[in-house]
Amino acid sequence: MGDNVIMMVVSTLCPITMIITALVIWKFPAEYKGMGYHSSYAEKSPAAWAAAQYYFGKIGVFTNLAALVLSIAAYVPVFIIDSFESKGGVVCMIVTMAQVAVVFVDMFATEGMLKKHFDNDGKPKQ
């Protein structure tokens, strides 16, 4: 039981870290081409950069908050059913893969928003 508690705590570190990072990117965006969300589309213009920082930070907070809740919920069967005592490591691995997938979803969503609202030169579409 003690090992499963430690694995659950470790599994929550990734979404907590990502929530803090996304909050910083959202509320305190870096200067153009500074620290933050970098991609070829985001670096085309200061307007695209600002939009990418805002969007990636905002969506990152909410998706990683959902990942945190689901990460904790994934351990409920481990704690309720004693036969899952040795399955905490498997749950930890699956939860961690899902958390990494959330980061990729955030990146793809941000790139989609940039392509929808900005042209290839980084100028806002009309």
Backbone as a chain_set.jsonl record, in Angstrom:
{"seq": "MGDNVIMMVVSTLCPITMIITALVIWKFPAEYKGMGYHSSYAEKSPAAWAAAQYYFGKIGVFTNLAALVLSIAAYVPVFIIDSFESKGGVVCMIVTMAQVAVVFVDMFATEGMLKKHFDNDGKPKQ", "coords": {"N": [[0.823, -1.202, 0.0], [1.951, 1.245, 0.773], [3.867, 1.716, -1.226], [2.22, 2.192, -3.407], [1.039, 4.603, -2.719], [3.231, 6.297, -2.835], [3.795, 6.082, -5.583], [1.485, 7.236, -6.62], [1.759, 9.873, -5.74], [4.088, 10.593, -7.109], [3.114, 10.355, -9.701], [1.456, 12.535, -9.824], [3.127, 14.677, -9.947], [4.004, 15.489, -12.53], [1.622, 16.625, -13.895], [1.133, 18.708, -12.061], [3.461, 20.251, -12.2], [3.293, 21.002, -14.896], [0.927, 22.515, -14.846], [1.712, 24.716, -13.291], [3.769, 25.712, -14.944], [2.277, 26.319, -17.271], [0.562, 28.278, -16.24], [2.41, 30.327, -15.694], [3.333, 30.857, -18.313], [0.931, 31.709, -19.45], [-0.006, 33.899, -17.83], [2.245, 35.517, -17.455], [3.652, 36.179, -20.03], [6.572, 35.66, -22.017], [9.002, 37.89, -23.509], [9.176, 38.566, -27.037], [10.379, 35.787, -28.715], [11.595, 34.848, -26.437], [11.745, 32.968, -23.385], [9.354, 30.335, -23.355], [6.531, 29.146, -25.264], [7.703, 27.698, -28.12], [7.701, 27.558, -31.606], [7.819, 27.153, -35.171], [5.737, 28.582, -36.36], [4.894, 30.194, -34.22], [7.042, 31.889, -33.897], [7.062, 33.605, -36.049], [6.07, 36.212, -36.014], [5.673, 39.012, -33.74], [2.979, 39.239, -32.97], [1.886, 36.694, -33.49], [3.475, 35.267, -31.737], [2.657, 36.282, -29.224], [-0.031, 35.47, -29.235], [0.285, 32.687, -29.313], [1.576, 32.183, -26.859], [-0.39, 32.985, -25.013], [-2.57, 31.291, -25.694], [-1.483, 28.65, -25.507], [-0.716, 28.606, -22.817], [-3.191, 29.027, -21.518], [-4.84, 26.861, -22.426], [-3.222, 24.81, -21.558], [-3.323, 24.963, -18.756], [-5.953, 24.123, -18.167], [-6.198, 21.582, -19.433], [-4.177, 20.121, -18.192], [-5.018, 20.286, -15.574], [-7.269, 18.681, -15.735], [-5.916, 16.325, -16.369], [-4.56, 15.933, -13.981], [-6.651, 15.419, -12.175], [-7.684, 13.071, -13.326], [-5.426, 11.476, -13.069], [-5.222, 11.087, -10.325], [-7.685, 9.844, -9.915], [-7.254, 7.454, -11.246], [-5.923, 5.875, -9.494], [-7.739, 5.066, -7.601], [-9.029, 2.452, -7.87], [-6.76, 0.924, -7.263], [-6.32, 1.408, -4.586], [-8.74, 0.61, -3.437], [-9.263, -2.079, -4.16], [-7.682, -4.794, -2.948], [-6.32, -6.735, -4.369], [-5.019, -5.446, -6.348], [-2.59, -4.666, -5.462], [0.02, -5.125, -6.43], [-0.121, -3.852, -8.825], [0.297, -1.151, -8.987], [2.562, -0.004, -10.212], [2.111, -0.468, -12.93], [-0.207, 1.051, -13.343], [0.888, 3.563, -12.795], [2.679, 3.831, -14.957], [0.913, 3.865, -17.166], [-0.633, 6.129, -16.576], [1.348, 8.119, -16.669], [2.073, 8.032, -19.396], [-0.329, 8.94, -20.499], [-0.332, 11.535, -19.49], [1.827, 12.683, -20.831], [0.807, 12.567, -23.389], [-1.16, 14.504, -23.181], [0.31, 16.882, -23.196], [1.206, 16.877, -25.839], [-1.262, 17.12, -27.13], [-1.938, 19.719, -26.337], [0.069, 21.14, -27.706], [-0.528, 20.532, -30.427], [-3.081, 21.67, -30.591], [-2.497, 24.37, -30.164], [-0.858, 24.917, -32.384], [-2.743, 24.486, -34.408], [-4.538, 26.587, -33.863], [-2.864, 28.765, -34.407], [-2.353, 28.401, -37.167], [-4.907, 28.751, -38.112], [-5.538, 31.401, -37.494], [-3.417, 32.997, -38.338], [-1.38, 33.949, -41.153], [1.127, 32.534, -43.427], [3.235, 34.274, -43.122], [3.046, 35.215, -40.597], [1.228, 37.156, -40.143], [-1.877, 38.446, -38.981], [-4.861, 36.828, -40.07], [-7.587, 38.024, -42.089]], "CA": [[0.0, 0.0, 0.0], [2.818, 2.418, 0.847], [4.476, 1.957, -2.532], [1.207, 2.757, -4.299], [0.876, 6.015, -2.351], [4.391, 7.001, -3.398], [3.612, 6.13, -7.04], [0.442, 8.211, -6.923], [2.341, 11.198, -5.549], [5.0, 10.814, -8.225], [2.294, 10.53, -10.905], [0.833, 13.859, -9.824], [4.145, 15.718, -10.101], [4.026, 15.978, -13.917], [0.577, 17.619, -14.177], [1.283, 19.886, -11.202], [4.522, 21.052, -12.808], [2.781, 21.575, -16.144], [-0.043, 23.555, -14.5], [2.488, 25.884, -12.881], [4.428, 26.229, -16.146], [1.26, 26.917, -18.143], [0.123, 29.523, -15.605], [3.445, 31.332, -15.912], [3.303, 31.22, -19.738], [-0.33, 32.4, -19.719], [-0.139, 35.165, -17.11], [3.467, 36.311, -17.581], [4.309, 35.733, -21.265], [7.928, 36.164, -22.255], [9.173, 38.766, -24.656], [9.25, 37.894, -28.334], [11.442, 34.796, -28.85], [12.212, 34.569, -25.145], [11.305, 31.682, -22.841], [7.935, 30.106, -23.574], [6.16, 28.194, -26.304], [8.44, 27.955, -29.352], [7.465, 26.781, -32.818], [8.103, 28.005, -36.329], [4.609, 29.496, -36.526], [4.855, 31.147, -33.113], [8.157, 32.828, -34.006], [7.006, 34.368, -37.301], [5.814, 37.62, -35.727], [5.34, 39.244, -32.333], [1.551, 38.984, -32.735], [1.713, 35.242, -33.423], [4.138, 34.851, -30.503], [1.788, 36.619, -28.093], [-1.211, 34.61, -29.296], [0.688, 31.324, -28.964], [1.835, 32.117, -25.425], [-1.668, 33.072, -24.322], [-3.389, 30.107, -25.956], [-0.837, 27.462, -24.955], [-0.815, 28.694, -21.369], [-4.585, 28.869, -21.083], [-5.292, 25.49, -22.659], [-2.387, 23.942, -20.735], [-3.823, 24.945, -17.378], [-7.178, 23.337, -18.047], [-5.994, 20.177, -19.792], [-3.355, 19.477, -17.169], [-5.871, 20.146, -14.392], [-8.039, 17.458, -15.986], [-4.975, 15.2, -16.254], [-4.283, 15.739, -12.556], [-7.825, 14.756, -11.586], [-7.731, 11.699, -13.835], [-4.287, 10.746, -12.515], [-5.603, 10.688, -8.969], [-8.802, 8.9, -10.025], [-6.761, 6.166, -11.737], [-5.414, 5.091, -8.367], [-8.833, 4.638, -6.717], [-9.126, 0.981, -7.828], [-5.567, 0.353, -6.635], [-6.48, 1.504, -3.134], [-9.96, -0.075, -2.989], [-9.163, -3.521, -4.369], [-6.383, -5.242, -2.44], [-5.629, -7.587, -5.324], [-4.249, -4.577, -7.235], [-1.419, -4.208, -4.709], [1.218, -5.148, -7.265], [-0.413, -3.214, -10.11], [0.525, 0.293, -8.915], [3.559, 0.389, -11.205], [1.474, -0.467, -14.254], [-1.072, 2.225, -13.363], [1.782, 4.723, -12.869], [3.193, 3.919, -16.316], [-0.186, 4.261, -18.054], [-0.975, 7.513, -16.246], [2.425, 8.975, -17.167], [1.934, 8.112, -20.854], [-1.477, 9.808, -20.769], [0.064, 12.915, -19.192], [2.672, 13.13, -21.94], [-0.106, 12.772, -24.517], [-1.85, 15.787, -22.955], [1.216, 17.943, -23.646], [1.152, 16.882, -27.303], [-2.573, 17.67, -27.502], [-1.819, 21.174, -26.179], [0.897, 21.658, -28.792], [-1.276, 20.447, -31.684], [-4.168, 22.65, -30.533], [-1.906, 25.699, -30.336], [-0.461, 25.045, -33.784], [-3.971, 24.63, -35.182], [-5.037, 27.941, -33.668], [-1.987, 29.686, -35.131], [-2.591, 28.247, -38.602], [-6.249, 29.257, -38.407], [-5.645, 32.845, -37.303], [-2.269, 33.714, -38.897], [-0.928, 33.426, -42.443], [2.48, 31.965, -43.401], [4.192, 35.312, -42.748], [2.809, 35.592, -39.218], [0.291, 38.283, -40.073], [-3.239, 37.982, -38.691], [-5.778, 36.698, -41.207], [-8.729, 38.915, -41.963]], "C": [[0.866, 1.264, 0.0], [3.473, 2.751, -0.477], [3.48, 2.596, -3.494], [0.958, 4.231, -3.988], [2.023, 6.828, -2.942], [4.246, 7.128, -4.91], [2.54, 7.128, -7.425], [0.982, 9.634, -6.776], [3.283, 11.537, -6.704], [4.211, 11.059, -9.517], [1.624, 11.895, -10.957], [1.847, 14.983, -10.028], [4.163, 16.311, -11.508], [2.893, 16.972, -14.187], [0.676, 18.864, -13.297], [2.347, 20.817, -11.768], [4.035, 21.726, -14.08], [1.737, 22.658, -15.887], [0.687, 24.833, -14.113], [3.168, 26.527, -14.086], [3.439, 26.932, -17.064], [0.732, 28.223, -17.554], [1.138, 30.642, -15.823], [3.437, 31.797, -17.367], [2.066, 32.05, -20.059], [-0.347, 33.793, -19.097], [1.071, 36.081, -17.244], [4.219, 35.898, -18.842], [5.667, 36.404, -21.453], [7.927, 37.128, -23.435], [9.314, 37.914, -25.918], [10.526, 37.068, -28.439], [12.224, 34.573, -27.556], [11.802, 33.17, -24.691], [9.808, 31.534, -23.088], [7.702, 29.067, -24.644], [6.851, 28.587, -27.607], [7.977, 27.005, -30.451], [7.736, 27.717, -33.988], [6.972, 29.002, -36.573], [4.602, 30.566, -35.446], [5.94, 32.217, -33.25], [8.119, 33.686, -35.261], [6.771, 35.847, -37.072], [5.51, 37.785, -34.243], [3.864, 38.976, -32.012], [1.28, 37.484, -32.615], [2.345, 34.698, -32.139], [3.223, 35.085, -29.3], [0.553, 35.72, -28.066], [-0.868, 33.18, -28.886], [0.93, 31.184, -27.469], [0.528, 32.095, -24.642], [-2.46, 31.773, -24.466], [-2.794, 28.853, -25.333], [-0.921, 27.461, -23.429], [-2.22, 28.422, -20.864], [-5.062, 27.429, -21.254], [-4.499, 24.505, -21.8], [-2.849, 23.855, -19.298], [-5.006, 23.999, -17.261], [-6.98, 21.861, -18.404], [-5.15, 19.45, -18.749], [-4.082, 19.387, -15.834], [-6.74, 18.905, -14.534], [-7.143, 16.223, -15.872], [-4.65, 14.907, -14.799], [-5.426, 15.002, -11.877], [-7.9, 13.298, -12.046], [-6.568, 10.855, -13.31], [-4.599, 10.248, -11.107], [-6.709, 9.638, -9.023], [-8.335, 7.52, -10.492], [-6.269, 5.282, -10.601], [-6.51, 4.618, -7.416], [-8.988, 3.122, -6.713], [-7.934, 0.317, -7.146], [-5.72, 0.353, -5.116], [-7.687, 0.721, -2.626], [-9.801, -1.585, -3.054], [-7.764, -3.97, -3.961], [-5.622, -6.103, -3.442], [-4.806, -6.77, -6.319], [-2.958, -4.106, -6.591], [-0.168, -4.147, -5.586], [1.014, -4.428, -8.6], [-0.178, -1.705, -10.101], [1.521, 0.784, -9.935], [2.987, 0.455, -12.6], [0.567, 0.755, -14.388], [-0.226, 3.485, -13.505], [2.301, 4.918, -14.295], [2.107, 4.402, -17.285], [-0.562, 5.716, -17.832], [0.08, 8.47, -16.792], [2.361, 9.108, -18.689], [0.767, 9.015, -21.238], [-1.121, 11.275, -20.52], [0.956, 13.488, -20.288], [1.811, 13.398, -23.175], [-0.84, 14.106, -24.394], [-0.985, 16.945, -23.427], [1.216, 18.024, -25.176], [-0.188, 17.419, -27.811], [-2.542, 19.193, -27.4], [-1.019, 21.791, -27.326], [0.153, 21.641, -30.124], [-2.417, 21.454, -31.715], [-3.638, 24.063, -30.751], [-1.473, 25.917, -31.779], [-1.681, 25.206, -34.689], [-4.555, 26.027, -35.063], [-4.181, 28.936, -34.448], [-2.22, 29.603, -36.636], [-3.948, 28.802, -39.014], [-6.288, 30.786, -38.388], [-4.495, 33.662, -37.895], [-1.86, 33.092, -40.223], [0.517, 32.92, -42.308], [3.556, 32.986, -43.055], [4.012, 35.778, -41.306], [1.87, 36.768, -39.051], [-1.106, 37.745, -39.798], [-4.099, 37.915, -39.952], [-6.98, 37.606, -40.971], [-10.016, 38.276, -42.323]], "O": [[0.553, 2.236, -0.688], [3.624, 3.922, -0.824], [3.853, 3.444, -4.304], [0.695, 5.02, -4.895], [1.812, 7.913, -3.483], [4.546, 8.184, -5.465], [2.663, 7.803, -8.448], [0.689, 10.499, -7.602], [3.263, 12.658, -7.213], [4.609, 11.888, -10.334], [1.26, 12.361, -12.037], [1.458, 16.128, -10.26], [4.322, 17.523, -11.659], [3.165, 18.072, -14.667], [0.338, 19.961, -13.742], [2.156, 22.033, -11.81], [4.334, 22.897, -14.317], [1.669, 23.629, -16.64], [0.317, 25.918, -14.56], [3.146, 27.749, -14.233], [3.724, 28.014, -17.577], [0.482, 29.176, -18.293], [0.759, 31.779, -16.104], [3.525, 32.995, -17.633], [2.139, 32.991, -20.849], [-0.671, 34.766, -19.777], [0.931, 37.301, -17.155], [5.307, 35.329, -18.75], [5.866, 37.563, -21.089], [6.993, 37.173, -24.236], [9.54, 36.706, -25.854], [11.626, 37.593, -28.271], [13.382, 34.155, -27.588], [11.542, 32.294, -25.516], [9.074, 32.521, -23.033], [8.553, 28.216, -24.904], [6.618, 29.674, -28.137], [7.878, 25.796, -30.241], [7.865, 28.928, -33.81], [7.227, 30.145, -36.953], [4.328, 31.731, -35.735], [5.767, 33.335, -32.765], [9.065, 34.432, -35.514], [7.231, 36.668, -37.866], [5.136, 36.827, -33.567], [3.539, 38.537, -30.909], [0.53, 37.055, -31.739], [1.811, 33.775, -31.526], [3.04, 34.2, -28.465], [0.138, 35.262, -27.002], [-1.648, 32.532, -28.188], [0.538, 30.183, -26.869], [0.356, 31.292, -23.725], [-2.958, 31.225, -23.482], [-3.509, 28.076, -24.701], [-1.17, 26.419, -22.822], [-2.414, 27.678, -19.902], [-5.625, 26.846, -20.327], [-5.035, 23.487, -21.364], [-2.778, 22.79, -18.684], [-5.053, 23.167, -16.355], [-7.539, 20.986, -17.743], [-5.397, 18.279, -18.461], [-3.789, 18.495, -15.038], [-6.929, 18.161, -13.571], [-7.563, 15.196, -15.339], [-4.483, 13.746, -14.425], [-5.203, 14.075, -11.098], [-8.152, 12.401, -11.241], [-6.715, 9.647, -13.128], [-4.272, 9.115, -10.754], [-6.683, 8.662, -8.274], [-8.966, 6.517, -10.16], [-6.21, 4.061, -10.747], [-6.23, 3.837, -6.507], [-9.074, 2.538, -5.633], [-8.081, -0.733, -6.521], [-5.3, -0.588, -4.443], [-7.665, 0.219, -1.503], [-10.162, -2.293, -2.114], [-6.775, -3.564, -4.572], [-4.397, -6.19, -3.368], [-3.988, -7.327, -7.052], [-2.292, -3.223, -7.131], [0.616, -3.203, -5.481], [1.928, -4.413, -9.425], [-0.428, -1.042, -11.107], [1.358, 1.876, -10.478], [3.341, 1.343, -13.375], [0.569, 1.42, -15.424], [-0.588, 4.386, -14.262], [2.356, 6.046, -14.785], [2.367, 5.258, -18.131], [-0.785, 6.456, -18.79], [-0.263, 9.526, -17.324], [2.577, 10.2, -19.215], [0.865, 9.776, -22.201], [-1.563, 12.155, -21.258], [0.839, 14.665, -20.628], [2.063, 14.347, -23.918], [-1.109, 14.762, -25.4], [-1.503, 17.901, -24.004], [1.224, 19.118, -25.741], [-0.226, 18.109, -28.831], [-3.061, 19.884, -28.277], [-1.389, 22.841, -27.853], [0.193, 22.62, -30.869], [-2.694, 22.035, -32.765], [-4.265, 24.862, -31.446], [-1.698, 26.991, -32.337], [-1.646, 25.988, -35.639], [-5.019, 26.593, -36.053], [-4.712, 29.848, -35.081], [-2.279, 30.632, -37.309], [-4.115, 29.269, -40.14], [-6.999, 31.395, -39.187], [-4.58, 34.889, -37.952], [-1.969, 31.881, -40.415], [1.063, 32.884, -41.205], [4.68, 32.605, -42.725], [4.751, 36.647, -40.842], [1.728, 37.313, -37.956], [-1.48, 36.698, -40.326], [-4.073, 38.818, -40.788], [-7.342, 37.915, -39.836], [-11.063, 38.92, -42.261]]}, "num_chains": 1, "name": "protein.A"}
